[in-house]
Amino acid sequence: MPPRTLRLTLVALAALLAWGSGSPPLSAQAPTQARQAPARPGRAGFVWKVERQGRVGWLVGSLHLLPPDAYPLPAVMTDAFAASDTLMEEADLESLTSPEFMAAVLPRAMFLDGRTLQAAISPATFAAVAARARRAGLPVEALQSMKPWMVAMTLEALELQTGGFDANLGLDKHFYDEAKMRRLRFEPLETGLEQIDTLDGLSPADQEAMLREGLDASGAGAGSGTSAGELARLTAAWKAGDARGLEAIVLDGTRSAPGLYDRVIVARNQRWLPTVSTCLDTRRCFVVVGAAHLVGPDGLVTSLRARGYTVTQQ
């Protein structure tokens, strides 16, 4: 069974698709007011100061879906952003709204050769999918042409939205919008299609395992066992700046799904590291990536320290 936080990391990637589709925020007015409120005082925040040879930059762990009460952000985060001249994020969110992008996603997310979801997964998993779809008021026929990873994303998104988590409130979206207003330089670490290929490139076994584990969590009912409950605990650690606590959640059970962990976390960190390093060495760079990419022995914090940077959580 794949670790829960890896599944939530995959959901976070899919949140970029949700934003790109143009879906409105769940609470359009209140989040806007919250984000415009004065920053929270204090130093708690999932943000690291990165220093080398007289240059200073920032590394920020993001949750791609957040509830309205995550805002206003802590002062340490907003102050660091105000002192930066470049925003670096996983992808250019604006590019995800293009018809060309959505057209390119279609063959990666859907079966276009006559195959069906029912034929691609075990009878037991399909029965669980059908039951979960019925509870959500979604005809299972609407899922038959989707690949297992896309079905997992769809069902997870429904649950997380019901729990009050919104991709429009994610930290990436917040700073992306702020950077546009400030006309700040923006640099993406990868394209939207590279992110989708991360999901589509999972083995059939990993895709079904991810789907199955999500169904098991959803079937536990409301509360801490659900995806929304898991993300709520992750959000609490993130708000508190509890890097060790979040690391324990992220790394718990990774040995049971090394393929998922290697593809979604390790390989991407290794690809990003030279680009992140160049930005930190040449500009006042504010780097925002998923919080799971910062922690643990394969995280960017550890890797940057190995390259000679002084990296200090604020």
C-alpha positions as CSV (number, residue, x, y, z in Angstrom):
1,M,0.0,0.0,0.0
2,P,1.5,3.4,-1.0
3,P,2.2,5.9,1.8
4,R,-0.6,8.3,2.3
5,T,1.4,11.5,2.0
6,L,2.8,10.4,-1.4
7,R,-0.8,10.0,-2.5
8,L,-1.5,13.5,-1.2
9,T,1.6,14.7,-3.1
10,L,0.1,13.3,-6.3
11,V,-3.2,15.0,-5.5
12,A,-1.2,18.2,-5.2
13,L,0.2,17.8,-8.7
14,A,-3.3,17.2,-10.0
15,A,-4.4,20.4,-8.2
16,L,-2.5,22.3,-10.9
17,L,-4.8,20.8,-13.4
18,A,-7.8,21.8,-11.3
19,W,-6.6,25.4,-11.3
20,G,-5.8,25.3,-15.0
21,S,-9.3,24.2,-15.8
22,G,-10.6,27.6,-14.6
23,S,-12.8,26.2,-11.8
24,P,-13.7,29.0,-9.3
25,P,-12.6,29.0,-5.7
26,L,-14.9,27.4,-3.2
27,S,-15.1,30.6,-1.2
28,A,-14.2,33.4,-3.5
29,Q,-14.8,36.4,-1.2
30,A,-13.5,35.3,2.2
31,P,-10.2,33.9,1.0
32,T,-9.5,37.2,-0.8
33,Q,-10.1,39.2,2.3
34,A,-7.9,36.8,4.4
35,R,-5.0,37.0,1.9
36,Q,-5.1,40.8,2.0
37,A,-5.1,40.9,5.9
38,P,-1.8,41.8,7.7
39,A,0.7,39.0,7.9
40,R,0.7,36.8,11.0
41,P,3.4,37.9,13.5
42,G,6.0,35.4,14.7
43,R,8.6,33.3,13.0
44,A,6.7,30.0,12.4
45,G,6.7,29.1,8.8
46,F,7.9,26.5,6.4
47,V,10.6,28.7,5.0
48,W,14.4,28.4,5.0
49,K,17.0,31.1,4.5
50,V,19.7,30.0,2.0
51,E,23.1,31.6,2.0
52,R,26.4,31.2,0.2
53,Q,29.2,33.6,-0.7
54,G,27.3,36.6,0.4
55,R,24.1,35.8,-1.5
56,V,20.8,35.2,0.3
57,G,17.7,33.4,-1.1
58,W,14.7,31.6,0.3
59,L,13.3,28.1,0.1
60,V,9.6,27.7,0.9
61,G,7.6,24.5,1.3
62,S,4.2,24.8,-0.3
63,L,0.9,23.0,0.2
64,H,-0.8,23.1,-3.2
65,L,-4.2,23.0,-1.6
66,L,-5.1,25.0,1.5
67,P,-8.2,26.0,3.5
68,P,-9.1,29.7,4.0
69,D,-7.8,29.8,7.6
70,A,-4.2,29.2,6.3
71,Y,-4.2,33.0,5.6
72,P,-2.9,35.5,6.4
73,L,0.6,34.0,6.0
74,P,3.3,34.4,8.7
75,A,5.4,37.5,8.5
76,V,8.6,35.6,8.0
77,M,7.3,34.3,4.7
78,T,5.8,37.6,3.4
79,D,9.0,39.5,4.4
80,A,11.2,37.1,2.6
81,F,9.1,37.4,-0.6
82,A,9.2,41.2,-0.4
83,A,13.0,41.0,-0.3
84,S,13.2,38.8,-3.4
85,D,13.5,39.7,-7.1
86,T,12.7,36.2,-8.6
87,L,10.0,33.7,-8.0
88,M,10.8,30.1,-8.9
89,E,8.0,27.5,-8.7
90,E,7.3,24.0,-10.0
91,A,5.4,25.1,-13.1
92,D,4.0,28.2,-14.8
93,L,0.4,28.1,-13.6
94,E,-0.8,30.4,-16.4
95,S,0.4,28.0,-19.1
96,L,-2.0,25.4,-17.7
97,T,-5.0,27.4,-18.9
98,S,-4.1,27.1,-22.6
99,P,-6.2,24.9,-24.9
100,E,-2.9,23.4,-26.2
101,F,-2.0,22.1,-22.7
102,M,-5.4,20.6,-22.0
103,A,-5.4,18.9,-25.5
104,A,-2.0,17.4,-24.7
105,V,-3.2,16.1,-21.3
106,L,-6.1,14.2,-22.8
107,P,-4.2,11.3,-24.3
108,R,-2.1,11.0,-21.0
109,A,-5.2,10.9,-18.7
110,M,-7.6,9.0,-20.8
111,F,-7.9,5.7,-22.6
112,L,-8.3,6.5,-26.3
113,D,-7.8,3.0,-27.7
114,G,-11.0,1.4,-26.5
115,R,-9.7,0.2,-23.1
116,T,-11.7,0.8,-20.0
117,L,-10.9,1.4,-16.4
118,Q,-12.8,-1.8,-15.5
119,A,-10.4,-3.8,-17.7
120,A,-7.3,-2.0,-16.4
121,I,-7.8,-2.8,-12.7
122,S,-8.9,-5.7,-10.5
123,P,-12.6,-6.5,-10.0
124,A,-12.3,-5.6,-6.3
125,T,-10.8,-2.2,-7.0
126,F,-13.4,-1.4,-9.7
127,A,-16.2,-2.4,-7.3
128,A,-14.7,0.0,-4.7
129,V,-14.5,2.8,-7.4
130,A,-18.1,2.2,-8.3
131,A,-19.2,2.4,-4.7
132,R,-17.2,5.6,-4.0
133,A,-18.6,7.2,-7.2
134,R,-22.1,6.5,-6.2
135,R,-21.6,8.1,-2.8
136,A,-20.2,11.2,-4.6
137,G,-23.2,11.2,-7.0
138,L,-20.9,10.6,-9.9
139,P,-21.9,7.9,-12.5
140,V,-19.2,5.3,-12.7
141,E,-19.6,5.4,-16.5
142,A,-18.0,8.9,-16.4
143,L,-14.8,7.3,-15.1
144,Q,-14.6,4.3,-17.4
145,S,-12.4,6.1,-20.0
146,M,-10.0,7.5,-17.4
147,K,-6.7,5.9,-16.5
148,P,-6.4,4.8,-12.9
149,W,-4.2,7.7,-11.8
150,M,-6.8,10.2,-13.2
151,V,-9.6,8.4,-11.4
152,A,-7.6,8.7,-8.2
153,M,-7.2,12.4,-8.8
154,T,-10.9,12.9,-9.6
155,L,-12.1,11.1,-6.5
156,E,-9.5,12.7,-4.2
157,A,-10.3,16.2,-5.5
158,L,-14.0,15.7,-4.8
159,E,-13.3,14.7,-1.2
160,L,-10.7,17.4,-0.5
161,Q,-13.0,20.1,-1.9
162,T,-15.8,18.9,0.4
163,G,-13.3,19.2,3.2
164,G,-12.6,22.8,2.4
165,F,-9.3,22.5,0.7
166,D,-8.9,24.5,-2.5
167,A,-6.2,24.6,-5.2
168,N,-7.0,28.3,-5.7
169,L,-5.8,28.9,-2.2
170,G,-2.5,27.0,-2.6
171,L,0.7,28.7,-1.7
172,D,1.9,28.4,-5.3
173,K,-1.1,30.3,-6.6
174,H,-0.9,32.9,-4.0
175,F,2.7,33.9,-4.7
176,Y,2.2,33.5,-8.4
177,D,-0.5,36.1,-8.3
178,E,1.6,38.3,-6.1
179,A,4.6,38.1,-8.4
180,K,2.5,39.1,-11.4
181,M,1.3,42.2,-9.5
182,R,4.9,43.1,-8.6
183,R,6.1,42.2,-12.2
184,L,8.6,40.0,-10.6
185,R,10.8,37.7,-12.7
186,F,9.4,34.2,-12.8
187,E,11.2,30.9,-13.5
188,P,9.5,27.5,-13.6
189,L,11.3,24.3,-12.7
190,E,9.4,22.1,-15.1
191,T,6.5,22.2,-17.5
192,G,2.9,21.2,-16.8
193,L,3.3,18.3,-19.2
194,E,6.3,17.1,-17.3
195,Q,4.2,17.0,-14.1
196,I,1.5,15.1,-15.8
197,D,4.0,12.7,-17.3
198,T,5.2,12.0,-13.7
199,L,1.7,10.6,-13.0
200,D,1.1,8.9,-16.4
201,G,4.5,7.3,-16.2
202,L,3.7,5.4,-13.0
203,S,3.5,1.6,-13.6
204,P,0.0,0.0,-13.9
205,A,0.6,-1.6,-10.5
206,D,1.6,1.7,-8.8
207,Q,-1.4,3.4,-10.4
208,E,-3.9,0.8,-9.1
209,A,-2.2,0.8,-5.7
210,M,-2.5,4.5,-5.4
211,L,-6.2,4.3,-6.4
212,R,-6.8,1.5,-4.0
213,E,-5.2,3.3,-1.0
214,G,-7.2,6.4,-1.7
215,L,-10.4,4.4,-1.8
216,D,-9.5,2.7,1.5
217,A,-9.0,6.0,3.2
218,S,-12.2,7.5,1.7
219,G,-14.1,4.4,2.9
220,A,-13.0,5.0,6.5
221,G,-15.6,7.8,6.7
222,A,-15.2,11.4,7.9
223,G,-12.4,12.3,10.2
224,S,-8.7,11.6,10.5
225,G,-8.7,8.5,8.3
226,T,-10.0,10.4,5.2
227,S,-7.8,12.3,2.7
228,A,-9.1,15.6,4.0
229,G,-8.2,14.5,7.6
230,E,-4.7,13.5,6.4
231,L,-4.2,16.8,4.7
232,A,-5.5,18.7,7.7
233,R,-2.8,17.0,9.8
234,L,-0.2,17.9,7.2
235,T,-1.5,21.5,7.1
236,A,-1.2,21.8,10.9
237,A,2.5,20.7,10.8
238,W,3.0,23.2,7.9
239,K,1.4,26.1,9.8
240,A,3.6,25.4,12.8
241,G,6.8,25.1,10.8
242,D,7.2,21.6,12.2
243,A,9.7,20.2,9.7
244,R,10.4,17.1,11.7
245,G,6.7,16.3,12.1
246,L,6.0,16.8,8.4
247,E,9.1,14.7,7.5
248,A,7.8,11.9,9.7
249,I,4.4,12.0,7.8
250,V,6.1,12.2,4.4
251,L,8.6,9.4,4.9
252,D,6.3,7.1,6.8
253,G,5.9,3.9,4.7
254,T,8.0,5.0,1.7
255,R,9.8,1.7,1.7
256,S,6.5,0.0,0.8
257,A,6.2,2.1,-2.4
258,P,9.8,2.9,-3.5
259,G,8.7,3.4,-7.2
260,L,6.3,6.1,-6.3
261,Y,8.7,7.9,-3.9
262,D,11.6,7.7,-6.4
263,R,9.6,9.0,-9.3
264,V,7.5,11.7,-7.6
265,I,10.0,13.0,-5.0
266,V,13.6,11.9,-5.6
267,A,13.9,12.1,-9.3
268,R,12.3,15.5,-9.5
269,N,14.4,16.9,-6.7
270,Q,17.6,15.8,-8.6
271,R,16.3,17.4,-11.8
272,W,15.5,20.6,-10.1
273,L,18.7,21.0,-8.0
274,P,21.0,22.5,-10.6
275,T,18.3,25.1,-11.6
276,V,17.6,26.0,-8.0
277,S,21.3,26.4,-7.3
278,T,21.8,28.7,-10.3
279,C,18.9,30.9,-9.3
280,L,20.2,31.1,-5.7
281,D,23.7,32.0,-6.9
282,T,22.7,34.7,-9.3
283,R,19.5,36.4,-7.9
284,R,17.5,37.0,-4.7
285,C,15.6,33.9,-5.4
286,F,12.3,32.9,-3.7
287,V,11.8,29.2,-4.4
288,V,8.4,27.6,-3.8
289,V,8.0,23.9,-4.1
290,G,5.9,21.2,-2.5
291,A,6.8,20.8,1.2
292,A,7.5,17.1,0.7
293,H,10.4,18.1,-1.6
294,L,12.2,19.9,1.2
295,V,12.4,17.3,4.0
296,G,14.2,14.0,4.6
297,P,17.5,12.7,3.3
298,D,16.5,13.2,-0.4
299,G,15.0,16.7,0.2
300,L,16.3,19.9,-1.3
301,V,17.4,21.3,2.1
302,T,19.8,18.4,2.6
303,S,21.0,18.5,-1.0
304,L,21.7,22.3,-0.9
305,R,23.6,21.9,2.4
306,A,25.7,19.2,0.7
307,R,26.5,21.7,-2.0
308,G,28.0,24.1,0.5
309,Y,25.0,26.4,1.3
310,T,24.0,27.4,4.8
311,V,20.3,26.6,5.0
312,T,18.5,27.7,8.1
313,Q,14.8,27.4,8.9
314,Q,13.3,30.7,10.0
